[in-house]
Amino acid sequence: MLIGKTDDTCLQKLMGVYEKRIMNFTGFDKITLPALKNTKNLSEKQQKEKEGSLILDKLTSSDYVVLLDERGKEMTSQQFAGFLQKQMNTGLKNLVFVIGGPYGFSERVYQRANFKIALSQMTFSHQLVRLIFLEQLYRGLAILNNHPYHHD
């Protein structure tokens, strides 16, 4: 789940490549929530609250929610694959990864989250994070399926 459309057509194409690859391994839905409009008069906190409401409205009580957040747990690709396997073994219905807007998440979204993952200690644009995450999701699934994409 992510906030706002991906503007860059190059990123869109690459994301499409990884989305198709992911679907070879598992079911996958990308939920794009509309970007907020007329935000000039809103503080960062107000923007996070409004985006947070959009996110929370789409979640169900049975969703396992993972935020991509700079304060989350960093993992190697192998560890991420293990995380995916652990979640799949629990029989959960939906594993939902959430990429927030440019200012991050509201406190209510943090409270709802089951887990947080950091892709890096570096900061990436929320547009670029989408591609990086899809590649890592594909890599993790490739590792679990003994696909030769990942090299140790």
C-alpha positions as CSV (number, residue, x, y, z in Angstrom):
1,M,0.0,0.0,0.0
2,L,1.4,3.4,-0.9
3,I,0.3,7.0,-0.9
4,G,0.1,8.8,-4.3
5,K,1.0,7.7,-7.8
6,T,4.5,7.1,-9.0
7,D,5.2,10.1,-11.2
8,D,8.4,8.9,-13.0
9,T,7.6,6.7,-16.0
10,C,11.0,5.0,-15.8
11,L,10.2,4.0,-12.2
12,Q,6.8,2.9,-13.2
13,K,8.2,0.6,-15.9
14,L,10.8,-1.0,-13.5
15,M,8.1,-1.4,-10.8
16,G,5.9,-3.2,-13.4
17,V,8.8,-5.6,-14.1
18,Y,9.1,-6.6,-10.5
19,E,5.4,-6.7,-9.9
20,K,5.1,-9.3,-12.7
21,R,8.0,-11.3,-11.3
22,I,6.5,-11.3,-7.8
23,M,3.2,-12.6,-9.2
24,N,5.1,-15.7,-10.5
25,F,5.6,-16.6,-6.8
26,T,2.6,-15.4,-4.9
27,G,-0.6,-13.3,-5.0
28,F,0.2,-9.6,-5.1
29,D,-2.0,-6.5,-5.0
30,K,-0.7,-2.9,-5.1
31,I,-3.0,-0.5,-3.4
32,T,-2.3,3.1,-4.3
33,L,-4.1,5.6,-2.1
34,P,-4.7,9.1,-3.6
35,A,-2.2,11.8,-2.7
36,L,-3.6,14.6,-0.6
37,K,-4.5,17.8,-2.5
38,N,-4.3,21.4,-1.3
39,T,-1.7,20.7,1.3
40,K,-0.1,24.1,1.4
41,N,-2.1,25.1,4.5
42,L,-1.5,21.8,6.3
43,S,1.3,21.1,8.7
44,E,3.4,18.0,8.3
45,K,1.5,16.5,11.3
46,Q,-1.9,17.3,9.7
47,Q,-0.7,15.7,6.4
48,K,0.4,12.5,8.2
49,E,-2.9,12.4,10.1
50,K,-4.9,12.6,6.8
51,E,-2.7,10.1,5.1
52,G,-3.0,7.9,8.2
53,S,-6.7,7.9,8.0
54,L,-6.6,6.8,4.4
55,I,-4.2,3.9,5.3
56,L,-6.2,2.8,8.3
57,D,-9.5,2.8,6.3
58,K,-8.1,0.2,3.9
59,L,-6.8,-2.2,6.6
60,T,-8.7,-5.0,8.1
61,S,-8.3,-6.4,11.7
62,S,-6.7,-9.6,10.3
63,D,-4.0,-7.8,8.2
64,Y,-0.4,-8.1,9.3
65,V,0.9,-4.6,8.8
66,V,4.5,-3.9,8.1
67,L,5.6,-0.2,7.8
68,L,8.7,0.7,5.7
69,D,10.2,3.1,8.1
70,E,13.7,4.4,8.7
71,R,13.4,3.4,12.4
72,G,12.5,-0.2,11.6
73,K,14.6,-3.3,11.7
74,E,17.3,-3.6,9.1
75,M,17.8,-7.0,7.5
76,T,19.9,-8.7,4.9
77,S,18.0,-10.1,1.9
78,Q,18.4,-13.6,3.4
79,Q,16.9,-12.4,6.7
80,F,14.1,-10.7,4.9
81,A,13.3,-13.9,3.0
82,G,13.2,-15.6,6.4
83,F,10.8,-13.0,7.7
84,L,8.6,-13.6,4.7
85,Q,8.7,-17.4,5.3
86,K,7.8,-16.9,8.9
87,Q,4.8,-14.8,8.1
88,M,3.6,-17.2,5.4
89,N,3.9,-20.1,7.8
90,T,1.5,-18.5,10.2
91,G,-1.3,-18.8,7.7
92,L,-2.1,-15.1,7.8
93,K,-4.5,-13.9,5.1
94,N,-2.8,-10.6,4.2
95,L,0.7,-9.4,4.7
96,V,0.5,-5.6,4.0
97,F,3.6,-3.5,3.4
98,V,2.9,0.2,3.7
99,I,5.0,3.0,2.2
100,G,4.0,6.3,3.6
101,G,4.0,9.8,2.1
102,P,7.0,12.1,2.2
103,Y,6.6,12.9,5.9
104,G,6.2,9.3,7.1
105,F,3.3,7.9,9.3
106,S,0.9,9.3,11.8
107,E,1.0,8.0,15.4
108,R,-2.2,6.0,14.8
109,V,-0.6,4.1,11.9
110,Y,2.5,3.3,14.1
111,Q,0.1,2.0,16.8
112,R,-1.7,-0.3,14.2
113,A,1.6,-1.6,12.7
114,N,2.7,-5.1,13.6
115,F,6.3,-4.6,12.5
116,K,8.6,-2.0,10.9
117,I,11.4,-2.6,8.4
118,A,14.1,-0.1,7.4
119,L,15.5,-0.6,3.9
120,S,18.6,1.4,4.9
121,Q,19.9,4.0,7.3
122,M,20.0,6.3,4.3
123,T,16.9,8.3,3.4
124,F,15.3,7.7,0.0
125,S,12.5,9.5,-1.7
126,H,9.2,7.8,-1.1
127,Q,8.9,7.4,-4.9
128,L,12.2,5.5,-5.1
129,V,11.5,3.4,-2.1
130,R,8.7,1.8,-4.0
131,L,11.1,0.3,-6.6
132,I,13.7,-0.7,-4.0
133,F,11.1,-2.5,-1.9
134,L,9.6,-4.3,-4.9
135,E,13.1,-5.6,-5.9
136,Q,13.8,-6.8,-2.4
137,L,10.4,-8.5,-2.1
138,Y,11.1,-10.3,-5.4
139,R,14.6,-11.2,-4.2
140,G,13.2,-12.6,-0.9
141,L,10.7,-14.7,-2.8
142,A,13.3,-15.8,-5.2
143,I,15.5,-17.0,-2.3
144,L,12.6,-18.9,-0.8
145,N,11.9,-20.6,-4.1
146,N,15.6,-21.4,-4.8
147,H,15.5,-19.2,-7.9
148,P,19.0,-18.2,-9.1
149,Y,18.3,-14.5,-9.0
150,H,20.1,-14.0,-5.6
151,H,23.8,-14.8,-5.3
152,D,25.4,-15.2,-1.9
